[in-house]
């Protein structure tokens, strides 16, 4: 059989699950890989070894895991927040800790290590709203560039459970303002309700206030106040003959602290008196104010009458006495109407008894929470533009009222994540994906709609928005899926993103993920065993390319923030140094910052030293006792072991040294297939002799090529002009190798990069012979 030339021009299929290596019928097969470790696939289809991670500093605790969260105010103001056991620390985008003098800025939190991955965040300018299942929502605020604070989210006037429907169960308040006692005729109170807000409605009889004035210099011009209920009518009537002046009606929404004029009613001599009726949309205080009364011998009388109404008051439970008695503090702006017993009461939806929401997001300028122990499918949206206010008007709702709905489900699995998309708000639970949207031109209590979109449930891992899709980890099996709106089908649909690489996520499930938008649109996953996975994801190009990444330790958390016109990946890594467990904060270096060998960083937990004059002793305390790689002025030196005191002395001095932990990158092609080349029709199952290989490389140095790890050759050699004291330049072009390839089934090619230098493969060409002899 003669020699045939086979070319793999792209590696966009990524690392294949062994179970799909027979799928030569798939168009992805020709671009797939049998193994892809510490390599990743560019969005163009080429493949490169991953860059290293720079050491930035230690996490606060070596014995406790932490989680990294991005805080992005703008492209040039970004931080990484280190959430750990009851603390937050803050890292600048350049890799330095935010300091207060000589001490790192730190904020105390109530969060334990087990709760870190349950935290959900949504940012609005300098504020981050935080939800955590079972804990009260909190707000993290950046006060200045170096000052941060964490406080309870002070919500008001809701949200509530459904109204009490048993007319026989009544609550009696002891007063209408200040500190009062609530007494019930049934066992409705629990100790876990302390701190929660309740709504108390009462029927009010209305009434009338009257004021008379002749001379404003001596007579009172302002009447007593009277409460007018929401949706209730008030009527102004004036009496008097030939009086000249003006009567104004003033309104207060904060129980008399601030007054605003509602209407003005002027009167001249010989004019008729006023009789005006107005309907109020919200509950408020009203009063009469007589102004500009210029006649001193003519008396004016004004009366303001309010129809019967329902008073809506709010109280905060401050103490538990028994199942029928609690103490409470009355809302000063929305007080209790009277001390009569009422069956119109609403228990708080959030409390230690009912639980606190697990999810948070912004949707249509409403701060939205979802998922509590008491109402796992409940969703609560604030008033539009008023993020702390969950009030609902009564007896009729207004368009800007807060919204409360319960999502449909086959079982009561808790909503753990909310993701706002263009068409709707997506709610994820272990039971599936629901959407919340609206039927009219805006989101209102009357226009809100919801429906189930997918019954592929989601693990309690925060999903990611990538373009127009949402990527999440499936509850059963750990598969990674996407879901997005399909305009053709007018519905939400998605695919299993990890289908051809399912072995990477099935055995060890992803526990965190982040999205690096530039330069290659990569989703990074932290797996529960500490490996890092990359998935180059461009759905519009039908590109999904997986790879796995290892280090001397375990990756525990990742996030990405903008830096120097790119997206920079940060990681929290657990390592063993000097026999002790340590946890470091590290960030991935830029690939190919220049084409100078000395500028390349392909080590983990690395440090860069630039010395003038040249030096050969370096302090590397975070790697004390570890074997390390060293690149000095672009030259590869033998491996060294850092002293127990953290000092490393090398054989000669240099101006620029890169020191860190080494890692090996491996890439292996799938079995060659060129249908029609052999009489049997396919090349699968035949022994194939690779006669030569041509590697199309870009800015590459180092690397070995062969048929397997036992038969590897270096493709690059020093020539006569490559003096030993000079660093080899990065190579771009075609490299041809002839020789040490075994005759094997499938004709695989393995590439190993075991030196800390860049390796980029654009394409691979193989001259092959098929022989079963």
Secondary structure, 3 states (H helix, E strand, C coil): CCCEEEEECCCCCEECCHHHCCCCCCCCHHHEEEEEECEEECCCCCEEECCCEEEEEECCCCCCCCEEEEEEEECCEEEEEEEECCEEEEEECCCCECEECCEECEEECCCCHHHHHHCEEEEECCEEEEEECCEEEEEEEEEECCEEEEEECCCECCCECCCCCCCCCCEEECCCCCEEEEEECCCCCCHHHCCCEEEEEEEECCEEEEEEECCCCCCCCECCCEEECCCEEEEEEEECCCCCEEEEEEEECCCCCCCEEEEEEEECCCCCCCEEEEEECCCEEEEEEEECCCCCCCCEEEEEEECCEEEEEEEEEEEEEECCEEEEEECCCCCCCCCCCECCEECECCECCCECCCEEEEECCEEEEECCCCCCCEEEECECCECCECCCCCCCCCCCCCEEEECCCCCCCCCCEEEECCCCEEEEECCEEEEEEECCCCCCCCCEEEEEEECCCECCCCCEEECCEEEEEECCCCCEEEEEEECCCCEEECCECCHHHCHHHHCCCEEEEEEECCCCCEEEEEECCCCEEEEEEEHHHCEEEEEEECCCCEEEEEEEEEECCEEEEEEEEEEEECCEEEEEEEEECCCCCCCCHHHCCCCEEEEEEEEEEEEEEEECHHHCCCEEEEEECCEEEEEEECCCCCEEEEEEEEEEEEEEECCCEEEEECCCCCCCCCCCCCCCCCEEEEEEEEEEEEEECCCEEEEECCEEEECCCCCCCCCCCCCCCCEEEEEEEECCCCEEECCCCEEEECCCCCCEEEEEEEEEEECCC
